[in-house]
Amino acid sequence: MASERLVEDLLALWRLLRRSTHPVRRAEMTPEQYWLLKNLSRRGSCSVGELATALGLSGSSVTSACKRLEKAGLVRRVRQGDGGDERVVLVELTARGIEQVAAWQRERRAVLSRMLEPLTPAEQDELQRLIERVLEAAEAAGDGAEGRHDEEPGQEQDNPGQAQVPNEQESGGRGSSPLATATPAGEGGQAE
């Protein structure tokens, strides 16, 4: 069994990384908007209904989030035409939306790299060896470590209702951005 201190230190490191890089924790957008962008990044264009189902949200919540993201230039809503059902609205990331998701990943990697700077190259090699050993054991045990090199830390959840809401202290007390319009409790879940 891992020592309690090691577990607590790893959790503290994870929380520090999330707090400093997560757009919801920094009050840049709502949890619904974040998960909507992440979902579109993984799946490509989807209907509002498909997004609502995937995220565990109501269609009206997804539509509202899409409208704010569209206003910010991160998504575009397109009615199907040319023989498709014109009642169905597809949502897709714009070039700016694709870049935003990529920027979050780059930022998270940069922050984590800075966190590792105090370690010597030999210490970093040893840490990498130990982490790989833990990941291999988790994968062998079926603990969901598959695809570990394809995802950033904390990207394992697709449903905003499975996570935690940032509090004032964690977000540094900063005000919210124009995207981060409050949603009623229970209607959008919480941030990663």
Sequence and secondary structure as in RCSB ss.txt:
>XXXX:A:sequence
MASERLVEDLLALWRLLRRSTHPVRRAEMTPEQYWLLKNLSRRGSCSVGELATALGLSGSSVTSACKRLEKAGLV
RRVRQGDGGDERVVLVELTARGIEQVAAWQRERRAVLSRMLEPLTPAEQDELQRLIERVLEAAEAAGDGAEGRHD
EEPGQEQDNPGQAQVPNEQESGGRGSSPLATATPAGEGGQAE
>XXXX:A:secstr
   HHHHHHHHHHHHHHHHHH TTTTTSS HHHHHHHHHHHHH SEEHHHHHHHHT  HHHHHHHHHHHHHTTSE
EEEE  TTS TT EEEEE HHHHHHHHHHHHHHHHHHHHHHTTS HHHHHHHHHHHHHHHHHHHHTTSS TTTTT
S TT     GGGS    TTTTTT    TT     TTSS    
